[in-house]
Amino acid sequence: MPRIYITNIVPKLAASSLRKRGFEVEMNESGNPLSPEQLKKVLSKYDGIISSVSDKIDDQIIKSAGPDLKVIANYAVGFDNIDVLAAKRKGIVVCNTPGVAGDAVAEHTFALILATLKNIVEGDKYVRRGKYKVWDAMLYVSPRLWGKKIGIVGLGRIGTYVGQIAYGGFKMDVMYNDMQRSEDFEMLTEAKFCSLEHILKEADVVSLHVPLTPQTRHLIGRAELNLMKETAVLVNTARGAVVDQDALIDALRAKKIAGAGLDVFEHEPRIPHELTTLGNVVLTPHTASATLECREEMAEIAS
């Protein structure tokens, strides 16, 4: 009987679906990521693995794979945590769960945009600490989002949904940058295809939706942050390393930009202490796709 190992807790649908098809299934139910040594042991023993973004499956771990391992199904939209070329050399198929997280991540993107612009987190802390004693006309005054300019960097499914929400829900002027133009998207949202430089200079909100590749690593660095308006916010629900985290911290500290909403981090789950102490940043723990519907669809695809 083929044996499948699930490296982290996922909806039970995945295991039940595999068992119905005759697979023996085990799952890491500890809630903690497997160590490199544990991953090596798993890859050496099983016929298939359902991995997660917290599993860094590099060349050294791939080398430990046994002769029976045929597939690594990544429970994620991307697969930048896996050395795909090393897997290919070993005859191991790597797959992921694309196309299911678009609406979930777009919703979360706008939650971050609004929370960052509207000082939601700081206002919540203010009330909980008992500081709200009297109405103050100038307390946490923020710019309105309606009619502002949004720049979408990366027009995949998620970026498309973000553009539709921006245009349909907030009447925003939509700019976008991608490898190629999308006339359909432009018709839907009256969007303008622009260079990254133009977006950074003009947008009130810059939202990142590119995959992590050698070309997009630190796509937003010190020079790019310096192009942005002091009143603009940066939102990243893509991958942490798309942004130079140190440069972002400096920009936030110096108020070169108004704020940032981050669901991903360059070396997650490690987050610099300074990032957690800044009042002009909203942080969430890589949960942009965490709707019940999305998680179950991901489990179905991965299994």
Secondary structure, DSSP 8 states (H G I E B T S, - for coil): --EEEE-S---HHHHHHHHHTT-EEEE--SSS---HHHHHHHHHH-SEEEE-TT--B-HHHHHT--TT--EEEESSS--TTB-HHHHHHTT-EEE--TTSSHHHHHHHHHHHHHHHHTTHHHHHHHHHTT---S--TTTT-----TT-EEEEE--SHHHHHHHHHHHHHH--EEEEE-SS--HHHHHHH--EE--HHHHHHH-SEEEE-----TTTTTSB-HHHHHHS-TT-EEEE-S-GGGB-HHHHHHHHHTTSSSEEEES--TBTTB--HHHHH-TTEEE--S-TT--HHHHHHHHHHH-
